[in-house]
Amino acid sequence: MRCLPLVFLIAACSSTPANVGGNYTVAVTNRDNGCNLMNWTVGNSATNIGVTVTQNGTQAVASVNGLVGGYLDVVLGAHDFTGTVDGDHLSLTLFGTRTSNSGNCTWTYNADLEAELNGDILTGTIDYRPKTNGNPDCTEMQNTCSSRQDFNGTRPPT
């Protein structure tokens, strides 16, 4: 019986995942460009981006479709964000595989997506951050800069 309160406490710490699966139409807006990414203009937007979210319990994958998905493949090396759902919150990461270098510094970019689902509307941010090899030539980056986009998307009512 002493362990019973602990069981209730643990159960209260996590939320049943919402049903986030579906086909979304998304718009993104460029915000801060802390990493000085090329062709990034603060305030520029892109609309009608297709994103398919699949879910298995607390695990989710958001696949960016069409030309934007192809662009992510070229620039980052992937177009799928993977991660978890906790209640109405999604926390997903796209792990970049496309390497760049400067001197002895080599890096890829990862994209961290944080979102909230409210009915059939998904809103959140995407933060692009470098993952370097830690070489001293990477002093300007050192995994600390971040370039951010805001996004919102809708899916047909479920």
Phi and psi restraints in degrees (value plus and minus 20) as a CYANA .aco file:
   2 ARG   PHI     -83.6   -43.6
   2 ARG   PSI     -49.2    -9.2
   3 CYS   PHI    -100.9   -60.9
   3 CYS   PSI     -34.9     5.1
   4 LEU   PHI     -77.4   -37.4
   4 LEU   PSI     -66.2   -26.2
   5 PRO   PHI     -80.5   -40.5
   5 PRO   PSI     -54.1   -14.1
   6 LEU   PHI     -83.6   -43.6
   6 LEU   PSI     -60.7   -20.7
   7 VAL   PHI     -80.5   -40.5
   7 VAL   PSI     -63.9   -23.9
   8 PHE   PHI     -86.2   -46.2
   8 PHE   PSI     -58.0   -18.0
   9 LEU   PHI     -84.1   -44.1
   9 LEU   PSI     -65.3   -25.3
  10 ILE   PHI     -82.9   -42.9
  10 ILE   PSI     -62.8   -22.8
  11 ALA   PHI     -83.5   -43.5
  11 ALA   PSI     -52.7   -12.7
  12 ALA   PHI     -95.2   -55.2
  12 ALA   PSI     -36.6     3.4
  13 CYS   PHI    -101.9   -61.9
  13 CYS   PSI     -35.0     5.0
  14 SER   PHI    -146.7  -106.7
  14 SER   PSI     131.6   171.6
  15 SER   PHI    -128.1   -88.1
  15 SER   PSI     129.3   169.3
  16 THR   PHI     -84.2   -44.2
  16 THR   PSI     110.5   150.5
  17 PRO   PHI     -87.9   -47.9
  17 PRO   PSI     117.2   157.2
  18 ALA   PHI     -89.8   -49.8
  18 ALA   PSI     142.3   182.3
  19 ASN   PHI    -101.4   -61.4
  19 ASN   PSI      78.9   118.9
  20 VAL   PHI    -117.6   -77.6
  20 VAL   PSI     -25.9    14.1
  21 GLY   PHI     -84.2   -44.2
  21 GLY   PSI     129.5   169.5
  22 GLY   PHI     129.3   169.3
  22 GLY   PSI     159.2   199.2
  23 ASN   PHI    -123.5   -83.5
  23 ASN   PSI      94.9   134.9
  24 TYR   PHI    -124.8   -84.8
  24 TYR   PSI     128.6   168.6
  25 THR   PHI    -127.8   -87.8
  25 THR   PSI      99.6   139.6
  26 VAL   PHI    -138.5   -98.5
  26 VAL   PSI     127.6   167.6
  27 ALA   PHI    -141.8  -101.8
  27 ALA   PSI     117.6   157.6
  28 VAL   PHI    -142.3  -102.3
  28 VAL   PSI     128.6   168.6
  29 THR   PHI    -149.8  -109.8
  29 THR   PSI     107.7   147.7
  30 ASN   PHI     -89.2   -49.2
  30 ASN   PSI     114.5   154.5
  31 ARG   PHI    -137.8   -97.8
  31 ARG   PSI    -153.4  -113.4
  32 ASP   PHI     -75.7   -35.7
  32 ASP   PSI     118.7   158.7
  33 ASN   PHI    -137.4   -97.4
  33 ASN   PSI      43.6    83.6
  34 GLY   PHI     -84.6   -44.6
  34 GLY   PSI     -39.2     0.8
  35 CYS   PHI    -118.4   -78.4
  35 CYS   PSI     -16.2    23.8
  36 ASN   PHI      33.7    73.7
  36 ASN   PSI      27.5    67.5
  37 LEU   PHI     -87.7   -47.7
  37 LEU   PSI     120.8   160.8
  38 MET   PHI     -87.2   -47.2
  38 MET   PSI     131.3   171.3
  39 ASN   PHI      38.9    78.9
  39 ASN   PSI       9.0    49.0
  40 TRP   PHI    -131.6   -91.6
  40 TRP   PSI      94.7   134.7
  41 THR   PHI    -135.6   -95.6
  41 THR   PSI     100.3   140.3
  42 VAL   PHI     -78.8   -38.8
  42 VAL   PSI     111.3   151.3
  43 GLY   PHI      76.3   116.3
  43 GLY   PSI     -38.2     1.8
  44 ASN   PHI     -86.4   -46.4
  44 ASN   PSI     124.7   164.7
  45 SER   PHI    -146.6  -106.6
  45 SER   PSI     136.0   176.0
  46 ALA   PHI    -151.2  -111.2
  46 ALA   PSI     119.1   159.1
  47 THR   PHI    -145.1  -105.1
  47 THR   PSI     150.9   190.9
  48 ASN   PHI      38.2    78.2
  48 ASN   PSI      19.6    59.6
  49 ILE   PHI    -108.4   -68.4
  49 ILE   PSI     105.6   145.6
  50 GLY   PHI    -103.4   -63.4
  50 GLY   PSI     108.6   148.6
  51 VAL   PHI    -153.8  -113.8
  51 VAL   PSI     107.5   147.5
  52 THR   PHI    -127.2   -87.2
  52 THR   PSI     101.8   141.8
  53 VAL   PHI    -126.7   -86.7
  53 VAL   PSI     104.7   144.7
  54 THR   PHI    -133.0   -93.0
  54 THR   PSI     129.7   169.7
  55 GLN   PHI    -159.9  -119.9
  55 GLN   PSI     121.3   161.3
  56 ASN   PHI    -155.1  -115.1
  56 ASN   PSI      73.5   113.5
  57 GLY   PHI      47.7    87.7
  57 GLY   PSI    -140.2  -100.2
  58 THR   PHI    -111.1   -71.1
  58 THR   PSI     -20.8    19.2
  59 GLN   PHI    -118.4   -78.4
  59 GLN   PSI     121.5   161.5
  60 ALA   PHI    -162.7  -122.7
  60 ALA   PSI     133.1   173.1
  61 VAL   PHI    -151.7  -111.7
  61 VAL   PSI     109.2   149.2
  62 ALA   PHI    -132.2   -92.2
  62 ALA   PSI      93.5   133.5
  63 SER   PHI    -122.7   -82.7
  63 SER   PSI     103.3   143.3
  64 VAL   PHI    -104.4   -64.4
  64 VAL   PSI     106.9   146.9
  65 ASN   PHI    -120.5   -80.5
  65 ASN   PSI     153.2   193.2
  66 GLY   PHI      46.1    86.1
  66 GLY   PSI    -172.6  -132.6
  67 LEU   PHI     -82.6   -42.6
  67 LEU   PSI     -56.3   -16.3
  68 VAL   PHI     -87.2   -47.2
  68 VAL   PSI     -59.4   -19.4
  69 GLY   PHI     -81.7   -41.7
  69 GLY   PSI     -61.7   -21.7
  70 GLY   PHI     -83.1   -43.1
  70 GLY   PSI     -59.7   -19.7
  71 TYR   PHI     -82.6   -42.6
  71 TYR   PSI     -64.4   -24.4
  72 LEU   PHI     -81.2   -41.2
  72 LEU   PSI     -58.1   -18.1
  73 ASP   PHI     -79.9   -39.9
  73 ASP   PSI     -62.0   -22.0
  74 VAL   PHI     -89.9   -49.9
  74 VAL   PSI     -65.5   -25.5
  75 VAL   PHI    -101.2   -61.2
  75 VAL   PSI     -64.9   -24.9
  76 LEU   PHI    -124.0   -84.0
  76 LEU   PSI     -43.4    -3.4
  77 GLY   PHI      76.7   116.7
  77 GLY   PSI     -14.7    25.3
  78 ALA   PHI    -183.1  -143.1
  78 ALA   PSI     144.7   184.7
  79 HIS   PHI    -156.9  -116.9
  79 HIS   PSI      -6.9    33.1
  80 ASP   PHI    -133.1   -93.1
  80 ASP   PSI     106.2   146.2
  81 PHE   PHI    -115.1   -75.1
  81 PHE   PSI     112.1   152.1
  82 THR   PHI    -145.0  -105.0
  82 THR   PSI     129.2   169.2
  83 GLY   PHI     147.2   187.2
  83 GLY   PSI    -163.7  -123.7
  84 THR   PHI    -145.9  -105.9
  84 THR   PSI     140.5   180.5
  85 VAL   PHI    -140.8  -100.8
  85 VAL   PSI     109.6   149.6
  86 ASP   PHI    -151.5  -111.5
  86 ASP   PSI      86.7   126.7
  87 GLY   PHI      43.8    83.8
  87 GLY   PSI    -145.3  -105.3
  88 ASP   PHI    -114.9   -74.9
  88 ASP   PSI     -11.7    28.3
  89 HIS   PHI    -123.5   -83.5
  89 HIS   PSI     113.0   153.0
  90 LEU   PHI    -129.8   -89.8
  90 LEU   PSI     116.9   156.9
  91 SER   PHI    -151.1  -111.1
  91 SER   PSI      84.1   124.1
  92 LEU   PHI    -148.4  -108.4
  92 LEU   PSI     132.6   172.6
  93 THR   PHI    -153.4  -113.4
  93 THR   PSI     117.3   157.3
  94 LEU   PHI    -121.4   -81.4
  94 LEU   PSI      95.7   135.7
  95 PHE   PHI    -110.6   -70.6
  95 PHE   PSI      88.5   128.5
  96 GLY   PHI     -88.7   -48.7
  96 GLY   PSI     127.4   167.4
  97 THR   PHI    -142.8  -102.8
  97 THR   PSI     -30.4     9.6
  98 ARG   PHI     -99.8   -59.8
  98 ARG   PSI      95.9   135.9
  99 THR   PHI    -110.5   -70.5
  99 THR   PSI     129.1   169.1
 100 SER   PHI    -149.5  -109.5
 100 SER   PSI     141.6   181.6
 101 ASN   PHI    -169.5  -129.5
 101 ASN   PSI     137.5   177.5
 102 SER   PHI    -167.1  -127.1
 102 SER   PSI      96.0   136.0
 103 GLY   PHI      41.1    81.1
 103 GLY   PSI    -146.6  -106.6
 104 ASN   PHI    -116.9   -76.9
 104 ASN   PSI     -12.8    27.2
 105 CYS   PHI    -109.2   -69.2
 105 CYS   PSI     107.9   147.9
 106 THR   PHI    -143.9  -103.9
 106 THR   PSI     120.0   160.0
 107 TRP   PHI    -171.8  -131.8
 107 TRP   PSI     139.8   179.8
 108 THR   PHI    -144.3  -104.3
 108 THR   PSI     147.7   187.7
 109 TYR   PHI    -131.7   -91.7
 109 TYR   PSI     113.6   153.6
 110 ASN   PHI    -124.0   -84.0
 110 ASN   PSI     131.7   171.7
 111 ALA   PHI    -142.4  -102.4
 111 ALA   PSI      98.2   138.2
 112 ASP   PHI    -120.6   -80.6
 112 ASP   PSI     101.4   141.4
 113 LEU   PHI    -128.0   -88.0
 113 LEU   PSI     106.6   146.6
 114 GLU   PHI    -142.6  -102.6
 114 GLU   PSI     108.8   148.8
 115 ALA   PHI    -166.3  -126.3
 115 ALA   PSI     137.6   177.6
 116 GLU   PHI    -143.2  -103.2
 116 GLU   PSI     117.8   157.8
 117 LEU   PHI    -122.4   -82.4
 117 LEU   PSI     108.8   148.8
 118 ASN   PHI    -148.1  -108.1
 118 ASN   PSI      78.9   118.9
 119 GLY   PHI      49.2    89.2
 119 GLY   PSI    -134.4   -94.4
 120 ASP   PHI    -132.4   -92.4
 120 ASP   PSI      -0.9    39.1
 121 ILE   PHI    -134.2   -94.2
 121 ILE   PSI     107.2   147.2
 122 LEU   PHI    -133.1   -93.1
 122 LEU   PSI     103.4   143.4
 123 THR   PHI    -149.6  -109.6
 123 THR   PSI     129.2   169.2
 124 GLY   PHI     153.8   193.8
 124 GLY   PSI    -179.0  -139.0
 125 THR   PHI    -152.5  -112.5
 125 THR   PSI     136.2   176.2
 126 ILE   PHI    -146.1  -106.1
 126 ILE   PSI     104.1   144.1
 127 ASP   PHI    -130.7   -90.7
 127 ASP   PSI     104.8   144.8
 128 TYR   PHI    -119.0   -79.0
 128 TYR   PSI     103.5   143.5
 129 ARG   PHI    -154.2  -114.2
 129 ARG   PSI     121.6   161.6
 130 PRO   PHI     -97.3   -57.3
 130 PRO   PSI     129.0   169.0
 131 LYS   PHI    -139.8   -99.8
 131 LYS   PSI      86.9   126.9
 132 THR   PHI    -116.9   -76.9
 132 THR   PSI     151.3   191.3
 133 ASN   PHI    -104.5   -64.5
 133 ASN   PSI     -18.1    21.9
 134 GLY   PHI      60.0   100.0
 134 GLY   PSI     -15.0    25.0
 135 ASN   PHI     -85.4   -45.4
 135 ASN   PSI     126.5   166.5
 136 PRO   PHI     -76.2   -36.2
 136 PRO   PSI     -44.1    -4.1
 137 ASP   PHI     -85.7   -45.7
 137 ASP   PSI     -31.1     8.9
 138 CYS   PHI    -110.3   -70.3
 138 CYS   PSI      -5.4    34.6
 139 THR   PHI     -74.6   -34.6
 139 THR   PSI     -52.2   -12.2
 140 GLU   PHI     -89.7   -49.7
 140 GLU   PSI     -47.6    -7.6
 141 MET   PHI    -119.5   -79.5
 141 MET   PSI     -84.5   -44.5
 142 GLN   PHI      20.1    60.1
 142 GLN   PSI      18.0    58.0
 143 ASN   PHI      41.5    81.5
 143 ASN   PSI      -0.2    39.8
 144 THR   PHI    -129.4   -89.4
 144 THR   PSI     -43.2    -3.2
 145 CYS   PHI     -94.0   -54.0
 145 CYS   PSI     139.5   179.5
 146 SER   PHI    -170.0  -130.0
 146 SER   PSI     114.6   154.6
 147 SER   PHI    -135.9   -95.9
 147 SER   PSI     113.4   153.4
 148 ARG   PHI    -143.0  -103.0
 148 ARG   PSI     124.4   164.4
 149 GLN   PHI    -143.0  -103.0
 149 GLN   PSI     123.2   163.2
 150 ASP   PHI    -116.7   -76.7
 150 ASP   PSI     129.7   169.7
 151 PHE   PHI    -165.7  -125.7
 151 PHE   PSI     138.9   178.9
 152 ASN   PHI    -166.6  -126.6
 152 ASN   PSI     127.9   167.9
 153 GLY   PHI    -168.8  -128.8
 153 GLY   PSI     136.8   176.8
 154 THR   PHI    -148.5  -108.5
 154 THR   PSI     133.8   173.8
 155 ARG   PHI    -147.2  -107.2
 155 ARG   PSI     138.4   178.4
 156 PRO   PHI     -79.7   -39.7
 156 PRO   PSI     125.7   165.7
 157 PRO   PHI     -74.2   -34.2
 157 PRO   PSI     119.8   159.8
